[in-house]
Amino acid sequence: MAREMRQRRSDRELSGQEVGEDPFTLGVASGDPLPDGVVLWTRLAPRPLEADGGLPPECRIPVEWAIAADEELREVVQGGTAVADGADAHSVHVEVGGLDPARTYWYRFRCGRWTSPVGRTRTAPAPGTDVRQVRVGLTSCQQYDEGYYTALAHLAREDDLDAVLFVGDYIYENEINAQAGARGYTGDQRLPEVFDHWLTTLDGYRLRYALGKTDADLRAAHAAHPWIVTWDDHEVENNYAAAVSQHNLPTDEFLRRRAAAYRAYWEHMPLREAQRPCGPDALLYRRFGYGDLVRFDVLDTRQYRSDQAYGDGWQYPGPESEDPARTITGAEQEAWLLDGFRGSTAIWNVVVQQVAFCQRKGNVGRARVSMDAWDGYPASRHRILQGARDAGIANLVVLSGDVHVHYAMDIKEDFDDPASATLGVEIVGTSVSSGFDGVERPDDWENVMRVNPHIKYYAERRGYVVVTFTPDAVRADYRVLPYATRPGAPVGTDASFVSRAGRPGFVPA
């Protein structure tokens, strides 16, 4: 078996005192909050832009952890020692249980004489609790060489967020030149040549995550809030579909690449052992409840989907794309989602996923649509919506990313009939940095708004969305930045929309 795909645990122990440089260069993170616990994450990497992070890959290193009820960590409620294993790129995933629900905690790690930054996290409310508000950040798409992560610095400063929902494209697989593209590095700040290659190997994917996490704004956003993450395509390869490569690589070769990508993803995210990949497979879909107010069903629309119809891209729909057998979720995940709808007692049922769910057309009548989004899988979309209606789901919300624009959209029973019933709303968040600075109003804005009356808002700046749920309404505040290709951009709220409980459909706030 190749070195990069080894699964055997390292068997040589290195004491923390033998680590001679600060190993916490990639920061800390927490995630997957439950009413009684969270996952705490860090990775030891004293030299993050080197393969293996500057530590012997064959060694295991003890790491102390503590979680406390106060920011100074004087009131420690739990602690222990975890092992940073070289086989896992010296990452640490601590699954903490026994915590109080709906409570803020602070945590940190120690390795020898080195102490990590302090992170803040929060548990979910207990099942059945009368919760009056849940606030989350929605974000995606952070291509390192197309802009700075300033949006994440502002996201880190958002007050009272219960979690950040990251819906894909945490890294990109493209080569990055010594100047880091739009970041324009000069002088001593230049990237090593190893980054100027497309990603195909475990070392390559690991280095790309490390590069992203050297960004102080990304580290700040992770340290400020627990994250609930899912992947899209660029964590492996653009527009891949299950075992089908965009560039039609042999299946065995592509699955080896997918295995490397999935493993590096798990190593760098605050995920539980249940999400650890087994070769090219990983169980990433899962759900989170916030009392009786919100349930989040997190999907994976890449690993199980049918290949895109008509060769991908924007194409006219037809018998191939409309084949009822086609799926974007796979049969097992679809059944899991629909079973969840039937068992839900939450006021708001929220599907957290990657690509645009609502129809998006470029002209009236027969028009091209994206074969990579749910428009290319209309039978899948119909089954989800019918399942929600059959289950009596009155307040359906879909949260999406991928397209580097903000949308507020009504989910229609028949997207070609504006008078048809509105079944829910979709909130699409723009990118953190992908797409460079963007523009205030895209060239096709007028046409898109005219031929898609269910689209209530459309903008193309960088940013994120703050989504607030109460028993009465869901509110989307669309944050935007005027630029991303240089640091320090201010943030503002470009638009706000609400949808009332029991009366789906967006109206300006």
C-alpha positions in Angstrom: 0.0 0.0 0.0 1.3 3.5 -0.9 2.7 5.6 1.9 0.1 8.3 1.4 -2.8 5.9 2.0 -1.4 4.1 5.0 -3.9 3.4 7.7 -1.6 1.8 10.3 -1.3 3.7 13.6 2.1 5.2 14.4 3.9 3.2 17.0 6.7 5.6 18.2 5.8 8.1 20.9 7.3 11.5 21.0 6.9 13.5 24.2 5.5 17.0 24.0 8.7 18.3 25.5 10.5 17.2 22.4 8.4 19.4 20.2 10.8 22.4 19.7 8.5 24.8 17.9 5.0 26.0 18.4 2.8 23.2 17.0 -0.5 25.1 17.1 0.0 27.1 13.9 -3.3 25.9 12.5 -5.4 27.0 15.4 -8.2 25.2 17.1 -11.8 24.4 16.2 -15.0 22.9 17.5 -17.9 21.4 15.8 -21.0 19.1 15.5 -22.6 20.4 18.7 -25.0 18.2 20.5 -27.0 19.0 23.7 -24.4 17.2 25.8 -21.2 17.6 23.8 -19.0 18.9 21.0 -15.9 17.8 19.0 -12.7 19.7 19.8 -10.0 19.8 17.1 -6.5 20.8 16.5 -3.5 19.7 14.5 0.1 19.8 15.5 2.1 21.4 12.6 5.1 23.5 13.7 6.0 24.0 10.0 2.6 23.9 8.3 3.8 24.4 4.7 6.0 21.4 4.8 4.8 17.8 4.2 3.9 16.2 7.6 3.8 19.6 9.2 7.4 19.5 10.3 6.9 16.4 12.6 8.0 12.8 12.2 5.1 11.0 10.4 5.8 7.8 12.3 5.3 9.2 15.8 2.4 9.7 18.3 2.4 12.8 20.5 0.3 13.3 23.7 -1.8 16.4 23.7 -3.6 17.7 26.8 -7.0 19.3 26.4 -9.4 21.1 28.7 -12.8 22.6 28.4 -14.1 25.2 30.9 -17.1 27.3 31.9 -15.1 30.6 31.7 -12.8 32.2 29.1 -9.8 32.2 31.5 -10.3 28.4 31.9 -10.3 28.6 35.7 -13.5 26.6 36.0 -12.4 23.5 34.0 -15.3 21.0 33.7 -13.5 18.3 31.8 -10.0 17.5 30.5 -7.7 14.7 29.5 -5.0 13.6 27.1 -5.5 12.8 23.5 -3.0 11.4 21.0 -1.9 13.2 17.9 -1.0 10.4 15.5 1.3 10.9 12.6 -1.0 8.6 10.6 -3.7 11.2 10.9 -1.3 14.1 10.2 -1.0 14.7 13.9 -4.6 15.9 14.1 -6.7 15.6 17.3 -10.4 15.0 17.5 -11.7 15.0 21.1 -15.4 14.0 21.4 -16.5 15.7 24.6 -19.7 14.5 26.3 -21.4 15.2 29.6 -21.8 18.9 29.0 -24.8 21.1 29.8 -27.1 21.9 27.0 -27.4 25.4 25.4 -24.2 26.6 27.2 -21.1 28.4 26.0 -17.7 26.8 26.9 -14.1 27.6 26.3 -11.3 25.2 25.5 -7.6 24.8 24.7 -4.8 22.3 24.1 -1.3 21.9 25.5 1.7 20.0 24.1 4.8 20.2 26.2 5.5 23.8 26.9 3.2 25.0 24.1 -0.4 26.2 24.6 -2.9 26.7 21.9 -5.2 29.7 21.4 -8.4 29.5 23.4 -11.5 28.6 21.5 -15.2 29.2 22.3 -17.9 26.7 21.6 -21.6 26.1 22.4 -23.7 23.1 22.9 -27.2 22.7 21.4 -30.4 23.0 23.4 -31.9 19.8 24.8 -34.6 18.0 22.8 -38.1 19.2 23.5 -36.8 22.5 24.9 -38.9 25.6 24.2 -36.2 27.5 22.3 -37.0 31.1 21.3 -34.1 31.8 18.9 -31.3 30.1 17.0 -28.8 32.1 14.9 -26.3 30.5 12.5 -23.8 31.8 10.0 -24.0 30.4 6.4 -20.8 30.4 4.4 -18.9 28.5 1.7 -16.3 28.7 -1.1 -13.0 30.1 0.0 -10.5 29.8 -2.8 -7.2 30.9 -1.3 -5.7 32.5 -4.4 -8.8 34.5 -5.4 -9.0 36.7 -2.3 -8.6 37.2 1.4 -10.8 35.6 4.1 -11.9 39.0 5.5 -15.5 37.8 5.5 -14.5 35.2 8.1 -13.0 37.9 10.3 -16.4 39.6 10.4 -18.2 36.3 10.9 -15.9 35.6 13.9 -17.2 38.9 15.5 -20.9 38.1 15.0 -22.6 38.0 18.3 -24.6 35.1 19.7 -24.1 32.6 16.8 -25.1 29.1 17.8 -23.0 27.6 15.0 -21.5 28.2 11.6 -22.8 26.1 8.7 -20.1 25.6 6.0 -21.6 24.1 2.9 -18.6 23.3 0.8 -15.5 24.2 -1.1 -13.3 24.7 2.0 -10.3 24.3 -0.3 -9.8 24.2 -4.1 -7.8 21.7 -6.0 -6.2 24.1 -8.5 -2.5 25.1 -8.6 -1.5 28.3 -6.8 1.6 30.3 -7.9 4.3 31.7 -5.7 2.4 35.1 -5.5 -0.8 33.3 -4.2 -2.8 34.6 -7.1 -4.9 37.6 -6.2 -3.2 37.9 -2.8 -0.1 39.2 -4.7 2.6 37.9 -2.4 6.0 39.5 -2.9 9.5 39.5 -1.3 9.9 37.0 1.5 6.2 36.2 1.4 6.1 33.6 -1.4 4.5 30.2 -1.5 6.7 27.1 -2.0 6.6 25.5 -5.5 4.8 22.5 -4.0 1.5 24.5 -4.2 1.8 25.2 -7.9 0.3 21.8 -8.7 -3.2 20.3 -9.0 -4.1 18.2 -6.0 -4.1 14.4 -6.5 -2.2 13.0 -3.4 -2.8 12.9 0.3 0.3 15.1 1.0 -1.0 17.6 -1.5 -4.5 17.8 0.0 -3.0 18.0 3.5 -0.8 20.9 2.5 -3.7 22.8 0.9 -5.8 22.6 4.2 -2.7 23.7 6.1 -2.3 26.7 3.8 -5.9 27.8 4.3 -5.6 27.5 8.0 -2.6 29.7 8.2 -5.0 32.5 7.4 -5.7 34.3 10.7 -9.3 35.1 9.8 -10.1 31.5 9.2 -8.6 30.5 12.5 -10.5 33.3 14.2 -13.9 32.1 12.8 -13.2 28.5 13.9 -12.1 29.7 17.4 -15.2 31.8 17.8 -18.0 29.4 17.0 -18.7 25.7 16.6 -18.9 24.7 12.9 -21.1 22.1 11.2 -19.4 21.3 7.9 -20.2 19.4 4.7 -18.2 19.2 1.5 -19.0 20.0 -2.1 -16.8 19.3 -5.2 -13.6 21.2 -4.9 -12.5 19.3 -1.8 -11.8 16.6 -4.4 -12.3 17.8 -8.0 -14.6 20.3 -9.7 -18.0 18.8 -10.5 -17.2 15.2 -9.8 -20.1 12.9 -9.4 -19.7 9.9 -7.1 -16.9 7.8 -8.8 -17.0 9.8 -12.0 -14.2 12.3 -12.5 -14.8 15.5 -14.4 -11.9 14.6 -16.7 -12.9 10.9 -17.0 -10.0 9.5 -15.1 -10.1 5.7 -14.8 -12.4 4.8 -11.9 -9.8 3.1 -9.8 -7.4 6.1 -10.1 -10.1 8.6 -9.3 -11.3 6.7 -6.2 -7.7 6.7 -4.9 -7.7 10.4 -5.3 -11.1 10.7 -3.6 -9.8 8.6 -0.7 -6.9 10.9 -0.2 -9.1 14.0 -0.4 -11.7 12.6 2.0 -9.0 11.6 4.5 -7.4 15.0 4.5 -10.8 16.6 4.9 -11.5 14.5 8.0 -8.1 15.2 9.4 -8.7 19.0 9.2 -12.3 19.3 10.3 -13.9 19.1 13.7 -15.7 15.8 12.9 -16.4 12.7 15.0 -14.8 9.3 14.5 -18.1 8.2 12.8 -17.2 10.5 9.9 -13.7 9.0 9.5 -13.4 7.8 5.9 -12.9 4.2 5.0 -10.9 4.4 1.8 -12.9 6.5 -0.7 -16.1 6.3 1.4 -17.3 8.5 4.3 -20.6 9.0 6.0 -21.0 12.7 6.1 -24.8 13.2 6.2 -26.1 13.7 9.7 -28.6 15.8 11.6 -28.7 18.2 14.6 -31.6 19.3 16.7 -32.0 22.7 18.5 -34.8 22.0 21.0 -38.2 22.2 19.4 -37.3 25.1 17.2 -35.0 23.9 14.4 -33.7 20.6 13.0 -30.8 20.7 10.6 -30.4 17.8 8.1 -26.9 18.0 6.6 -26.6 16.4 3.2 -23.8 15.1 1.0 -24.8 15.7 -2.7 -21.5 14.6 -4.2 -20.6 11.1 -3.0 -23.8 9.3 -4.2 -25.1 11.3 -7.2 -25.8 10.2 -10.7 -23.4 11.6 -13.3 -24.5 15.0 -14.6 -26.8 14.7 -17.6 -25.8 15.9 -21.1 -22.1 16.3 -20.3 -22.6 18.7 -17.4 -22.7 22.5 -17.6 -25.8 24.6 -18.5 -27.9 22.5 -20.9 -31.5 22.2 -22.0 -33.4 19.7 -19.9 -34.6 16.6 -21.5 -35.3 12.9 -21.1 -31.8 12.2 -19.7 -31.9 14.8 -17.0 -35.6 14.2 -16.2 -35.2 10.4 -15.8 -36.9 9.5 -12.6 -34.2 7.1 -11.7 -31.6 9.9 -11.4 -30.6 11.0 -8.0 -28.4 13.7 -6.4 -28.5 12.2 -2.9 -28.5 8.4 -3.6 -31.4 6.2 -2.5 -30.2 5.6 1.1 -29.6 9.2 1.9 -32.9 10.2 0.4 -34.7 7.7 2.5 -32.9 8.9 5.6 -34.0 12.5 4.9 -37.6 11.6 4.2 -37.7 9.4 7.3 -36.4 12.4 9.2 -39.1 14.6 7.9 -41.7 12.1 9.1 -40.3 12.0 12.6 -39.6 15.7 13.0 -41.4 17.8 15.6 -39.4 20.9 15.0 -41.0 24.2 13.9 -38.3 24.7 11.2 -36.9 21.8 9.1 -33.7 23.0 7.5 -31.9 21.1 4.7 -28.2 22.1 4.8 -26.6 21.2 1.5 -24.3 22.3 -1.3 -25.9 23.3 -4.7 -28.8 25.5 -5.7 -32.1 23.8 -5.0 -34.5 26.1 -6.7 -34.9 26.4 -10.5 -32.7 29.1 -12.2 -33.5 29.8 -15.8 -31.9 32.3 -18.2 -35.0 33.0 -20.3 -38.7 32.4 -20.4 -39.9 29.1 -21.7 -37.5 26.3 -22.6 -34.2 27.3 -21.2 -30.8 26.0 -20.2 -30.3 25.1 -16.5 -27.4 23.9 -14.5 -26.9 20.1 -14.8 -24.7 20.2 -11.7 -27.4 21.7 -9.4 -30.9 20.3 -8.5 -32.2 21.6 -11.8 -30.2 18.7 -13.3 -32.0 16.3 -11.0 -35.6 17.4 -11.0 -36.9 13.9 -10.0 -34.8 14.1 -6.8 -36.1 17.5 -6.0 -39.7 16.4 -6.6 -39.3 13.4 -4.3 -37.8 15.6 -1.5 -40.6 18.2 -1.8 -43.3 15.5 -2.0 -41.8 13.8 1.0 -41.9 17.1 3.0 -45.5 17.7 2.1 -46.5 14.1 2.9 -44.8 14.5 6.3 -46.7 17.7 7.0 -43.6 19.9 7.0 -45.0 23.4 7.0 -41.7 25.4 7.4 -39.1 24.1 5.0 -35.8 25.9 4.6 -32.9 25.0 2.3 -29.5 26.4 2.9 -27.0 26.3 0.0 -23.7 27.6 -1.4 -21.6 26.8 -4.5 -22.5 29.6 -6.9 -20.6 32.6 -5.4 -23.7 34.7 -5.2 -26.4 35.6 -2.7 -30.0 34.4 -3.5 -33.2 34.6 -1.6 -35.6 32.3 -3.3 -39.1 30.9 -2.8 -39.5 27.1 -3.3 -42.4 26.6 -5.6 -44.6 23.7 -6.3 -44.2 24.5 -10.0 -41.4 26.9 -10.7 -42.9 27.7 -14.1 -46.2 28.8 -12.5 -45.7 31.8 -10.2 -49.2 31.3 -8.8 -48.5 27.8 -7.6 -48.0 27.0 -4.0 -44.9 28.2 -2.1 -43.5 25.2 -0.2 -40.6 26.8 1.5 -37.6 29.1 1.0 -34.0 28.7 0.0 -31.1 30.8 1.3 -28.0 30.7 -0.9 -24.9 32.3 0.6 -22.2 33.8 -1.6 -18.5 32.9 -1.3 -15.9 34.0 1.2 -13.3 34.7 -1.5 -14.0 32.7 -4.7 -14.8 34.9 -7.6 -12.5 37.7 -6.6 -14.2 40.9 -5.6 -17.5 40.2 -7.4 -19.8 43.1 -8.5 -22.7 44.9 -6.9 -25.1 43.8 -9.6 -24.3 41.0 -12.1 -24.7 41.7 -15.8 -27.6 39.2 -16.0 -29.4 40.6 -12.9 -32.4 42.2 -14.7 -33.0 39.1 -16.9 -32.6 36.7 -14.0 -35.1 38.6 -11.8 -37.5 38.9 -14.7 -37.7 35.3 -15.8 -37.4 33.8 -12.2 -40.1 35.6 -10.2 -39.5 33.2 -7.3 -36.0 34.8 -6.9 -36.4 37.7 -4.5 -32.8 38.8 -4.2 -29.6 38.3 -6.2 -26.2 39.8 -5.6 -22.6 39.0 -6.3 -20.4 40.4 -3.7 -18.3 38.3 -1.3 -19.7 37.7 2.2 -21.9 35.3 4.2 -25.5 35.1 5.6 -26.7 35.3 9.2 -29.9 33.2 9.5 -32.1 33.7 12.6 -34.9 31.3 13.5 -37.7 32.1 15.9 -41.0 30.4 16.5 -42.6 33.1 14.3 -40.2 33.5 11.4 -36.8 32.8 9.7 -34.8 35.9 8.8 -31.8 36.1 6.4 -29.4 39.0 6.7 -27.1 39.0 3.7 -23.7 40.4 4.7 -21.5 41.7 1.9 -17.9 43.1 1.5 -17.0 45.6 -1.2 -13.8 43.7 -2.1 -11.8 40.6 -1.2 -8.6 40.9 -3.2 -7.0 43.1 -0.6 -7.4 42.8 3.2 -9.4 45.0 5.5 -12.7 45.3 3.8 -15.7 46.5 5.9 -18.9 44.5 6.1 -22.5 45.7 5.7 -25.9 44.2 5.4 -27.0 44.4 1.8 -30.5 43.0 2.2 -32.7 41.2 4.8 -35.7 39.0 4.1 -38.1 37.1 6.3 -40.4 34.1 5.9 -43.2 33.7 8.4 -44.0 30.4 10.1 -46.9 28.8 8.3 -46.8 31.3 5.5 -43.8 30.4 3.4 -42.3 32.9 1.1 -39.7 35.7 1.4 -40.6 39.3 1.9 -38.2 42.2 2.7 -37.6 42.5 6.4 
